[in-house]
Amino acid sequence: MSGAPLEHGEFKRGPGGRPTREEAERRHRSLLATAFRLFLEKGWDGVSVEEISRQSGVAKGFIYARYTDKGALFVEAIERLMADAIGTLHLAEPLPDDVEQGLCAFGRKLLDLVLQPEALAFHRQFIADAGRFPELAKLFVERNRLLDMMIEVLRTYADRGAIKLSEPRTMAEHFAILVVGIPRMLALLVGREPPAAEERRLRAAVRLFLDGCRAD
């Protein structure tokens, strides 16, 4: 999730006046970044395609050639930026052999992602608007790439024989609730906890999770 300024100016064109592939991708990135920013500022129903087009510098024809409606554009914008952010969750080195150490290391990266100011702003807006757009909310939840990443980490330790993973998605959801739930609620209400308190809470959450699934 990036707050970098958007690019403006004339788009580059290739032979026949059509944009080059690189330019089309640049337009698309500008479009999705603008849509996400306006979603945070105004909500799903507070901004028009016309405004997104104007602020991104991308023609409405370019938008409608790729998206059936504004809702589809918002979902893609959220997914693309979440995917970029999730890339930072991949550990630079293989997960440690010790399952508690590994899940704590992953949990720290997870907290650093979901407790960013922009991520918290998105969470507030998503909760505020989800009830009025149930189909879009359902679509976003079904495509939860962050949960897929958690399943991947848990499956690594299951394959090593460290934990039992009978229901991967359900267990990943419980891991997320234990690790993220209270820290995010506190960050939304009063601000992020001091590092030492956050670390104690994380370690307690990981131990509680492992008490329910550690292999015999």
C-alpha positions in Angstrom: 0.0 0.0 0.0 1.7 3.2 -1.2 0.9 6.8 -0.8 3.4 7.8 -3.5 2.2 10.7 -5.7 0.4 9.7 -9.0 2.0 10.3 -12.3 0.4 12.9 -14.6 0.9 14.1 -18.1 0.5 12.6 -21.6 0.5 8.8 -21.9 3.1 7.4 -24.3 1.7 5.8 -27.5 3.0 3.2 -29.8 2.4 2.5 -33.5 -1.1 3.3 -34.7 -1.7 5.6 -31.7 -2.3 2.8 -29.2 -0.5 2.9 -25.9 2.5 0.6 -25.5 2.2 -2.4 -23.2 4.4 -0.7 -20.6 2.2 2.5 -20.9 -1.0 0.5 -20.5 0.4 -1.0 -17.3 1.4 2.4 -16.0 -2.1 3.7 -16.7 -3.5 0.7 -14.9 -1.3 1.2 -11.8 -2.3 4.9 -11.7 -5.9 4.0 -12.1 -5.9 1.4 -9.2 -3.9 3.6 -6.9 -6.3 6.5 -7.4 -9.4 4.3 -7.0 -8.0 3.0 -3.7 -7.1 6.4 -2.4 -10.6 7.8 -3.2 -12.1 4.7 -1.6 -10.3 5.5 1.7 -11.3 9.2 1.4 -15.0 8.8 0.4 -16.1 5.2 0.6 -17.4 3.0 -2.2 -20.4 5.1 -3.0 -18.8 8.5 -2.4 -16.8 8.7 -5.6 -17.8 8.4 -9.3 -16.0 6.8 -12.2 -15.7 10.3 -13.7 -13.7 11.5 -10.6 -11.5 8.4 -10.7 -10.9 9.0 -14.4 -10.1 12.7 -13.9 -7.8 12.3 -10.9 -5.9 9.3 -12.4 -5.6 10.8 -15.9 -7.1 7.6 -17.3 -9.9 7.8 -19.9 -13.3 6.3 -18.9 -13.1 4.2 -22.1 -9.9 2.6 -20.7 -11.7 1.9 -17.4 -14.8 0.4 -18.8 -12.8 -1.8 -21.2 -11.5 -3.6 -18.2 -14.2 -3.3 -15.5 -17.9 -3.9 -15.7 -18.6 -1.3 -13.0 -17.2 0.8 -10.2 -17.5 -2.0 -7.7 -15.3 -4.4 -9.8 -12.7 -1.6 -10.1 -12.7 -1.1 -6.3 -12.2 -4.8 -5.6 -9.3 -5.0 -8.1 -7.7 -1.9 -6.6 -7.9 -3.4 -3.1 -6.6 -6.8 -4.3 -3.7 -5.4 -6.3 -2.5 -3.2 -3.4 -3.0 -6.0 -0.9 -1.0 -8.3 -3.2 1.9 -5.8 -3.3 1.8 -5.5 0.5 1.6 -9.3 1.0 4.9 -9.6 -0.9 6.6 -8.1 2.1 5.4 -11.0 4.2 7.7 -13.5 2.5 10.6 -14.1 4.9 14.0 -13.4 3.5 15.2 -16.8 4.7 13.4 -20.2 5.1 11.1 -20.4 8.1 12.9 -21.5 11.3 12.7 -25.2 12.2 11.2 -24.3 15.6 7.5 -23.7 15.0 7.0 -21.2 17.8 9.9 -19.1 16.6 8.7 -19.3 13.0 5.1 -18.3 13.8 6.3 -15.4 15.9 8.5 -14.2 13.1 5.6 -14.4 10.7 3.3 -12.8 13.2 5.6 -9.8 13.5 5.6 -9.2 9.8 1.8 -9.6 9.8 1.3 -7.0 12.5 3.6 -4.6 10.7 1.4 -4.9 7.6 -2.1 -4.7 9.1 -1.2 -2.0 11.6 0.1 0.5 9.0 -2.0 3.7 9.1 -3.2 3.1 5.6 -4.2 -0.5 6.4 -6.1 0.7 9.4 -7.9 3.4 7.4 -8.9 0.7 4.9 -10.2 -1.5 7.7 -12.4 1.3 9.1 -13.8 2.1 5.6 -14.4 -1.5 4.7 -16.3 -2.2 8.0 -18.3 1.0 7.5 -19.4 0.2 3.9 -19.5 -3.6 3.8 -23.1 -3.9 5.0 -24.4 -1.7 2.1 -22.4 -3.7 -0.5 -22.7 -7.3 0.7 -21.8 -8.9 -2.7 -18.6 -6.8 -3.0 -17.7 -7.5 0.6 -18.3 -11.3 0.0 -16.1 -11.2 -3.1 -13.3 -9.5 -1.3 -13.4 -11.9 1.6 -13.5 -14.9 -0.7 -10.3 -13.6 -2.4 -8.4 -13.0 0.8 -4.8 -13.4 -0.3 -3.6 -12.7 3.2 -5.4 -15.7 4.5 -3.9 -17.8 1.7 -0.4 -16.7 2.8 -1.2 -17.8 6.4 -2.3 -21.2 5.1 1.0 -21.5 3.2 3.0 -20.8 6.4 0.9 -23.2 8.5 1.1 -25.9 5.8 4.9 -25.6 5.9 5.0 -26.6 9.6 2.4 -29.3 9.1 4.6 -30.8 6.4 7.5 -30.8 8.8 5.3 -32.6 11.4 5.3 -29.8 13.9 1.5 -29.1 13.8 -1.7 -30.8 12.8 -3.6 -29.0 10.0 -6.9 -30.8 9.6 -8.8 -27.7 8.5 -6.3 -25.2 6.9 -8.6 -22.3 6.3 -10.3 -22.5 9.6 -7.0 -22.8 11.5 -5.6 -19.8 9.5 -8.6 -17.8 10.5 -8.1 -18.6 14.2 -4.4 -17.8 13.9 -5.3 -14.4 12.4 -7.8 -13.7 15.1 -5.4 -14.5 17.9 -2.4 -12.6 16.4 -4.2 -9.6 14.8 -7.5 -9.2 16.6 -6.7 -7.3 19.8 -3.6 -5.4 18.4 -5.7 -4.1 15.5 -8.7 -3.2 17.8 -6.3 -1.3 20.1 -4.6 0.5 17.2 -8.0 1.6 15.8 -9.2 2.9 19.2 -6.2 4.3 21.0 -3.1 3.7 18.8 -0.5 0.9 18.4 0.9 -0.7 21.6 4.5 -0.1 22.6 6.8 -2.7 21.0 7.5 -4.7 24.2 3.7 -5.0 25.0 3.0 -6.0 21.4 5.7 -8.7 21.5 4.4 -10.2 24.7 0.9 -10.3 23.3 2.2 -11.9 20.1 4.1 -14.6 21.9 1.1 -15.4 24.1 -1.1 -15.7 21.0 1.3 -18.0 19.2 1.6 -20.3 22.3 -2.2 -20.4 22.7 -2.6 -21.3 19.0 0.0 -24.0 19.2 -1.6 -25.5 22.3 -4.5 -26.4 20.1 -2.7 -27.9 17.1 0.9 -28.9 18.0 1.7 -32.5 16.9 2.1 -35.1 19.6 
